Amino acid sequence: MNFLSVLSFTTSIWVLILVMGICMFCCWGIFDLYKLRLLKKNYENALHGSDKSIALEAGKKYYGYKRPDGKHTIYDGIKIRTDITSLMN
């Protein structure tokens, strides 16, 4: 085995790892967008329903998912309550 074949094999492995990493990153981004859309759709459907507690929980999940720490803020709670009040009355 000569040096060039070892170098070529090593380069091929690194390229494969890089491509797999890029694919995983893209798939995670697609999954993240899908989940966000699903949570938004659930929230909107709950707002058009009659149960305010379901709408409140759906809103907390939707707004919390948009945050880096996964928790909704007091401002999100105000927005959710405003949405519930305006769309359910």
Beta strands, then each sheet from edge to edge (+ up, - down):
end
